[in-house]
Amino acid sequence: MITDGILLVFQGLINIILSPLSIINISVDFISNITPVTQFLQIVAYILPWSNLMPLITLIITLSLFRIAVSLVKLVVEFIPFM
């Protein structure tokens, strides 16, 4: 719910920024063109045990973010001149 709220705020900001371009109406219906793909994804999402996979996915994402944060800290420390 929190991420939905954040995304709604970003969508509102983008809508405000792009409101002068409302004259241009580009309408492309991607969903009707990729029906087999969406059906396949629905079947995969139904079959996979998300309750068992979410802790693993969360662990992988947090470890990746931790590694990125450590590398950024190392990069900043290398740029700081010490006397």
N, C-alpha and C positions, 0 to 999 in steps of 0.2 A: 504494500500500500504506500509505503514511503517512496519507493522508486517510481510508482505511478504518479504520485504527486509531483515529484521532481521533474519527471518527463512532461507532465502537463504544463508546468511552469515554463520549461524550455519551449514547448510547442506554442504557448501563448506569446512568448517573446519573439519567436520566429514569425508567427502570424502577424504581429504588430510591425515587425521589420519589413515583411513582404507584402503588407496590405496595399502599398501603391501599385504592386504588380497584379492586383486582382483582375485587371482587365484581361490579362493573358490567361486563358483557360486551357491547360494541357490535361487531357484526360486519356490515360492509358489504362486499360483493364488487364492487369497482369494476372489476376486470379483466374480468369477464365482460360488463360493460355497455359497455366501450369497446374491444372486440376490433378493429373496423375502424381505430380510431385507432392502436392498437399495431401492427397490421399495416402501416399506412402509414409509421409511424416506423421500423419494421424495414427496409422497402424503401428509405427515404431514407438510413438509416445504411449500408446495403449499397452504395448507388450513389455516395455522396459520397466523394471521395478525402481521407480524414481525415489522411493523412500530409502532404498539401500544405496543408490548411486549418489544421492545429494551430499552425504558426508565426504565421500571420496572426491567429488568435484569441488566441493568447498575447500578441502585440504589442498588440492592441487592449485587452485586459484590463490589461496592465501600464501602458500609457499612461493609462488611465482611473484606475487606482489611484494613479499618480504625480500626476495632476492633483488628485485628492481630497486626497492628502497635502499638496501644496503649498498648496491652499486652506485646509486645517485649520491649517497653520503660520501662514499669513497672518492667519487669524482669531485665533489665540492671541496673535500679536505685536500685533495691534490692541487687544486687551484689556489688555495689560500696560502700566501707566502708566509713562511715562518722565519724568524730571525734567530 
